[in-house]
């Protein structure tokens, strides 16, 4: 029994650490500011797109991180569309892909 309790406590600690890491990642995504340098901006958009379209390794935690990344990216591209339409043209297909998925999957997208 003691061995089972110890492994259960360790598993709970791992889950709490993973949940805390996910929470920190979501906060970092929400606070993220994008570079004014066009090349750096593109790299940041693509990195966030990769995260927003990744497959969750852990459905419970990663799904929230992915959802936060999608929300942040769509918001940033909405701003880009208004402030810099020429730059937005480079991301219009990416934007369509994100918003189409959002409409298809509703609350899960």
Secondary structure by P-SEA (a helix, b strand, c coil): caaaaaaaaaaaaaaaaaaaaaaaaaaaaaabbbbccaaaaaaaaaaaaaaaaccccccccaaaaaaaaaaaaaaaaaaaaaccaaaaaacaaaaaaaaaaaaaacccc
